[in-house]
C-alpha cells in the first residue's frame, strides 16, 4: 500500500525501496540487544512501548550516548505522565514530582493510583511547552556537551535548545487536535482559540470550519518562529549520530506542519506525512545543506498556500521571509529536485521490478528455510 501511495512521487518510491532493502542501516543502524544487560533490555522495552519514533533515533546514537539518552527519556516521560494526570490531586502531585528523583533508587517503588484522565484545559501554553519539551532539549544538549561529542556552546545556548523542544511539542499539539478532543484533553492555547470560538470543541462543528482553519494557521505561524533557532542549533553539531538524532525529528515536524497548514482534515481525521516521504526525509537529513534545502522546500509549500483572507497571513509571510533571508540563502541550497522526470520514471520502473524480484527471492528463501526446518 505504501508503494502505491508513492506512485505520484517517484523519488519517494525509490527511497522507500532503498530503505526496505537495507538503506535504513545508514541512518538507523540496528542495536545489538543481545549484548545488553537485563536492566538495559528492560529500559529499551519500555522505550519501544512509550515512543516508537524516538526509540528509533535513540538507538541510532553512538553507544556511549545511547543508553544515557534512553534512560533520560524514560525518566522525563514518567514525570510527564504524572504531571499530565489530572486525577492526581495537587496536594499529592507536587510532593510526588519533587521527590521523584529519590524513587529512581528504589527498585520496588511503584505508583498505581493513576486513573483515566479527566478533561484537561491548558491555560499557560508557553510554560507548559517549556517544561514538557524545552527542558528535554536543554537536558539533552548538556548531555551532548558533557560527553564531549559536541562543543560546550551546544549545552550553553539554552534558548536554542529550548526552541528545539518547543518546535516538536507544538507540532504534536497542533496535529493531534482531534485525537486529544476524543480523549478528553485540550492542549491548544486558550488565549488563541478563544478569539475564534467559545469552546475548543466547537472547531469540530462544520459551521465553524473557516474559523478552525484560521486558528490552526495562527498556531502554525507561531511554531514557525522556532525554525531560526533550530537551524542555529543544528549548524553547531559535529557528531554524525547526534546530528541525525536531532535533525530527523525536526524535518519530520516541518513536513507535518506543511501538511497541516490550511488543512480542514486536522479537524476531521488524522493528518500524517506519507511513509515514503518520511523515509526520504530520514535518508536526506544527514547534513546541514540538505536540512536547509528541506526546510526551504516546506517553507515554500506553506508560503504558496497562504490565503489572503487569513487573519495571520501577513505574520506567516513575515516569518517565512525572515527564515529565507537570514538562514536559507539560495546560493547555499542543494536542490532536492535534481532528477529529470524521465530519469525518475525509469528509476521507478526499475525499482518496481527490483522490489518484485527481491520479494520473490525472499519468499523462496523463506520457503527453503522452512522446508529445511521440517
N, C-alpha and C positions, 0 to 999 in steps of 0.2 A: 504493500500500500504506500509506503514512504517513497518508493521509487516512482510510483505513478504520480504522486504529488509533485515530484521534481521534474517531470517531463517538460514543463514550461520554463525550467531553469536549468539548462544543460550543465553549467559549471557545478551546481549543487548535486546534480545526478552523478557527475564524475567524481566529486569529492566524497559523496556518500559511499560510492563503490570502493574508492580507495580506502576509506575509513573501515569499511566492513572486512576488507581482505588484508588488513594489517597496518593501515596508516595511523591508527589510533595509538600505536606504540610510541610514536614520536612526541605526542603531546600528553598522553595519558598512559605512561608505562605501568605495567601490571606489577603490583607489590607481591613479594614472596611472603604470603601469610603463614606458610608452614614454619617459617623460621621465627615467628613471633612467640613471645611468652604467652601464657594463658590469660594474664591480665590485659595485655595489649590486644589479644584476639577479642576479648570482651568489649574493649573500647571501640574497636573497629566494627564490631557487630552493632553496637548502639549507634555508631556514626552512620552506618548504612540505613538504620531504621529511622533516624531523625532527618537526614538530608542526603538523598542520593546524588544531587548535583554537587554539593560541597564535598561529599565523600570522594568523588572522582578527582577533583582538583587537589584535594589534600593529599591523596595517595600519590599524586604525581610530583610532590615536593621531594627534594633531596632528603635522604634518610635521616640526617641529623636534625632536620627541621620538621619532618613529617609527624613524628609521634608527639612532639611538643604542641603543634598546631591542632592535632586531633584531640588531645586532652583539653587544651584551651577552649576549643569549640564546644565540647561536650559540657564543660563546666558552665560556660556562658549560656548555653541552650537550657540547662537545668534552671539557672537563675531566671532566665526569661520566661520559662514555663510557670514558675512560682509567681513572678511579677504579674503575668497576664491573667492568672486565675482569679476571677472576681468572686469566687465562692469562699475565698480565704479572707477572714476579717483583717482589717488594718492592724488591729492590736496583735494579731498572731503573725501577720506577714512581715512587718518591719523587723522584729527581732529575728525572724527566720532568715531574712536576707542578710542582716548584719552579721549573723553568726554562721552563715553558710560555709565560709572557708574552714571553720573548725570541723564541720561534718565530713569534709573530704578525707580526714584521717581516722574516721570511724567506719570500718568496713561493713558493719551491720546496720548502719543508720539508714532509715527509710522514711519517706513522707507519704502516707497513704490516705490523707484526709482530703485530697482534691476531688471535687465533684464536677459534673458537667457545667460548662461555663454559662454564666448569665450574660445578658446583653451588656456590652461594654461600649461606652461612648467616650471617645478620646477628645480631650479638651486642649491639651498642650502638645500639639503635634511636633514642633521642633525639638522640645525637650525629650519627648518620648523617643523620637528617632535617634537622638544623640545617645541616649542611654542604652538602647537595644541594638544599635548598629554602629554609631560613631565610635563608641568606646571599644568596640570589637576591632575596628580599623586601627585605632590608636594602639591597642594592645598588641596586635599582630605586627605593626610597624616596629614597635620596640623589640619584639622577639627577633625580627629580621636584622635589626641593627646590633642587638646584643650577641647574636650568633656570628657577627662579622661577615655574613653573606652580603650585607648591604651597608652603605655608608651611614654614619651617625645621623646625617640630616634626615634620613627617611624616618627615623624614630622621633626626631626632634620637632619636625613640622607637623604638629597635631592638627592644624587646620586642614591640611590636605588629606591626612589620614581620616579625619572625621568625615570629610566630603566623600571619600571612597565608600564608607559605610552607609552614609545617608543616601547616596545615589541608588544603591542597591535596595535599601529599605523602602524608599519612596516608590521605586518602580514596582516592587511587590505589592505594596498597599494599593497603588493605582490599578494595577492589573486585576487584583483579587476582589474588586468591589462586590460582585455578585456572590461569590463563594462566601465572603465574610458576612454578607447580609443573610444568607441562608443558614449560617451557623450562629447567628445572633451576635456578631461582632461588628463594631463600627470604628474604623481606623481613619477614614477620611477626615481632615481637619474641619471642625465646626465653623471656624472663622471664615472658611472658604465656601463650603456648601450652603451655609445659612444665608448667603447672598442670593441664592437661587431658589431654594425650597424651604419649607418649614421643617420637614423631616428628611433625613438622608435616604430613607427607604422610598421616598416619593420619586426618586430618579428612575426607579424600575417601571413606573407607570408610563404608558405610551404617550400620553398627552404632555409629559414633561421631558420628552426625549431631547428636544433642542436645548433646553436648559441643562440637562445632564451632560451633553457633549461640551457645552461651554465650560462647565465646571471641570470636566475631565481635561480639557485643553489648558485651563489655568493651572491645574496641578502639574501637568507635564511640563509646562513652561517653567514652573518653579523648580522642578527637578533638573532641568537642563542647566541651571545656574551652577551646578556642581561640576560640570564637564571640564571647565578650565583647570580646576584643582585636580581632577582625575588625570588629565594629560600631564600636568606638572609632576604628579606623584609617579606615574608610570615611567616618565622620562628619566627618573633618577635610578631606576632599578638596574642592577648589573647581573644578578644571578638568573640564569635562564628559567629554572624551575619556579623561582619566586615570581618572575615576570609572568609566566604562564598562569600561575595560581591567581595573580591579581588581575591580569588583563582579560582573561576569558570571561569571568562573570560580568565585568564592566561592558564589554562589547555585546554580550547577550542582553544586558539591561537596555543598552542603547537601541538595539534592534527591537526589543519588546516595546519600548516607548514609541518607536516609529510605527509599529503595528497598531498600537492603541490610539494614537493621535487621531482625533476627529472621527473615532470609530464607534458607532452605536452598539456594536457587538459586545463591548465591555459590559453593557447593562442587560444583555440578553443571554450570554453564554460565556464560553472560555475563549480568550484570545491568546494564542501561542504562536511562536515562530515555527516554521517548518523544520523537521528533523534534518533535512538536507541543508537548510540554511544554518542551523546550529552547528552542524559538523563543519561546514565551510568556515564559519567564524572561528571555531576551535583550531582548525588547521592553519588558518591565516594569521591569527592574533599572536604571533610568536616574536614579533619585533616592533619597534616603535613606529617606523614609517608605515607599516601595514595597519597598525592600530589607528593611526591618524587617518589613513585612507578610509577605513571602515567608518570611523566617526563622521568624516566628511560626507560619505555616501548617505548615511541615515539622516544627517542634518539637512541635506538637500531634499530628501524624500519628504521630511516634515515641512520644510520651507515651501515647497511647491503645493502642499495641501492645506496651507493656512487659509481659512475662509476670511474674506474681507469683513464679513459681518460679525466675526467672532470678537467677543469683548476683550480677549487677551492678544489679539492678532499683532498689535504694534509691539507688545512686550516680547512675544515669541520671535518676531523678526529681529528685534534688537539683540536678544541673547544669541541667536544663531549667527548674526552678523559679527558679534563680538568673538564667538568661537572661531569663525572663519578667519578673521583678520589677526587675532592675537595668537592663535595656536595652530592653524592649519594653512600656512602659506602654500599656494598652489605649486610653487616650484619644488617643494619637498615631498609632494604626494606621489605615491605609486598607484597608478591606475589599477582598479580591481577588474576592469573590463578589457583585458589585454588579449583576448582571443576573438577571432572573427567568427561570425555566425556559422559560416560553412565549416570552419575548423571544429567548432563546438558541436555541430550536428554530427560530424564524423566521429568525434570523441564519444558522443553519447551513444551512437550506434555500436561502436567498438566496445564501450563499457557494458552495454546491454548483452552483447554476445559473450563477453568475458565473464559477466556475472552468471549467465546461464551455464557456461562451461564449469565455473568454479562450483556452483550449486550442484550440478550433476556429479562432478568429481567428488564432492563432499559426501553426497548421498551414497555413491558407490563405495567409498571408503568406509562409511559408517556401516553399510550392509556387510562389507567384508569383515570388519572387526566383530560385529555381532555374530556372524557365521562362525568365526574363529572361536569366540567365547563359547558357543553352543557345542 
